Amino acid sequence: MNFSKIMERVTISFLNAWAKRDFELMSTYFTKDVEFESPNVSKIFPDLVSNKLKGADKLTEYFLQFSTHAPDFNFDLSRTTFNKDENKMVMHGHLDNTDIEIDSNFQFNEYGKFLFISINYPNNK
């Protein structure tokens, strides 16, 4: 299996772990120093006005708190496309039961773990 297919499978497995709210499993996909960007970061951690955070523990805590803040936030994998760009998987899709578009970038290390994740909402300012 080539690395592109591995990246897609890891990304889908991660999104499925999110759908189950399995934070322990989600954390296994992160490098120790994973970086994360999302316009939602400051909603959970108001002091992080940059909407960026770093570290597996901090990111796991973010997802845990975000799931409480937005319990219906799920990805509609049936309306999602994945494209490989070197060591990065670019995902475009929609949130479940909405027309809200979402773009995500997942950058991988050589072991198939996330170094960087970004989430953006291109048409939802």
C-alpha positions as CSV (number, residue, x, y, z in Angstrom):
1,M,0.0,0.0,0.0
2,N,1.4,3.4,-0.9
3,F,1.7,6.3,1.6
4,S,-1.1,8.2,-0.1
5,K,-3.6,5.4,0.7
6,I,-2.2,5.1,4.2
7,M,-2.8,8.8,4.8
8,E,-6.3,8.6,3.6
9,R,-7.1,5.6,5.8
10,V,-5.5,7.2,8.8
11,T,-7.5,10.4,8.2
12,I,-10.8,8.5,7.9
13,S,-10.0,6.4,10.9
14,F,-9.3,9.6,12.9
15,L,-12.6,11.1,11.7
16,N,-14.4,7.9,12.7
17,A,-12.8,8.1,16.1
18,W,-14.1,11.7,16.4
19,A,-17.6,10.5,15.4
20,K,-17.5,8.0,18.3
21,R,-15.9,10.6,20.6
22,D,-13.1,8.2,21.3
23,F,-10.6,10.8,22.5
24,E,-8.1,8.2,23.6
25,L,-8.0,6.7,20.1
26,M,-7.8,10.1,18.5
27,S,-4.8,11.0,20.6
28,T,-2.9,8.0,19.1
29,Y,-2.9,9.8,15.7
30,F,-1.0,12.8,17.0
31,T,2.7,13.4,17.2
32,K,3.8,14.7,20.6
33,D,4.2,18.3,19.2
34,V,1.2,18.3,16.8
35,E,0.1,21.8,15.8
36,F,-3.6,22.6,15.2
37,E,-5.4,25.6,13.8
38,S,-9.1,26.3,13.7
39,P,-11.3,29.4,14.1
40,N,-12.9,27.4,17.0
41,V,-9.8,27.3,19.2
42,S,-10.5,30.6,20.8
43,K,-14.1,29.6,21.5
44,I,-12.7,26.8,23.8
45,F,-9.5,28.5,25.0
46,P,-10.3,32.3,24.9
47,D,-6.7,33.2,25.7
48,L,-5.6,31.6,22.4
49,V,-6.7,34.4,20.1
50,S,-4.3,33.1,17.4
51,N,-6.7,30.1,17.1
52,K,-3.6,27.9,17.2
53,L,-2.5,25.3,19.7
54,K,0.4,22.9,20.1
55,G,0.9,19.5,21.7
56,A,-1.0,16.2,21.8
57,D,-2.3,16.7,25.3
58,K,-3.6,20.2,24.6
59,L,-5.2,19.0,21.3
60,T,-6.9,16.1,23.0
61,E,-8.2,18.5,25.7
62,Y,-9.5,20.8,22.9
63,F,-11.4,18.0,21.2
64,L,-12.9,16.8,24.5
65,Q,-14.1,20.3,25.3
66,F,-15.2,21.1,21.8
67,S,-17.4,18.0,21.7
68,T,-19.3,19.4,24.7
69,H,-19.5,22.9,23.1
70,A,-20.7,21.4,19.7
71,P,-22.1,17.9,20.3
72,D,-23.6,17.6,16.8
73,F,-20.4,18.6,15.0
74,N,-19.6,15.6,12.7
75,F,-18.2,15.1,9.2
76,D,-20.4,13.8,6.4
77,L,-17.9,11.4,4.9
78,S,-20.4,10.6,2.1
79,R,-19.8,14.2,0.9
80,T,-16.1,14.3,1.4
81,T,-13.2,14.3,-1.0
82,F,-9.5,13.6,-0.2
83,N,-6.5,14.7,-2.2
84,K,-2.9,14.0,-1.5
85,D,-0.3,16.8,-1.6
86,E,3.1,15.4,-0.8
87,N,3.0,14.5,3.0
88,K,-0.4,16.2,3.4
89,M,-4.0,15.0,3.0
90,V,-6.4,17.8,1.9
91,M,-10.0,17.1,2.8
92,H,-13.0,19.0,1.5
93,G,-16.4,18.1,2.8
94,H,-19.5,19.1,4.7
95,L,-20.7,18.8,8.3
96,D,-23.4,16.3,8.9
97,N,-26.9,17.4,8.0
98,T,-25.8,20.9,6.9
99,D,-24.6,22.8,3.9
100,I,-21.6,24.0,6.0
101,E,-18.4,23.3,4.0
102,I,-15.2,22.4,5.7
103,D,-11.6,22.2,4.5
104,S,-9.0,20.4,6.5
105,N,-5.4,19.7,6.0
106,F,-3.6,16.9,7.7
107,Q,0.2,16.9,7.5
108,F,1.9,13.6,8.4
109,N,5.3,12.5,9.6
110,E,7.0,9.5,8.1
111,Y,5.2,7.2,10.5
112,G,1.7,8.2,9.5
113,K,1.0,10.4,12.5
114,F,-0.3,14.0,12.4
115,L,2.2,16.8,12.6
116,F,-0.3,19.5,11.7
117,I,-4.0,19.8,11.4
118,S,-6.0,22.8,10.2
119,I,-9.7,23.2,9.8
120,N,-11.4,26.1,7.9
121,Y,-14.8,27.0,6.8
122,P,-14.4,28.5,3.3
123,N,-17.9,29.8,2.7
124,N,-18.9,30.5,6.3
125,K,-17.4,33.7,7.5
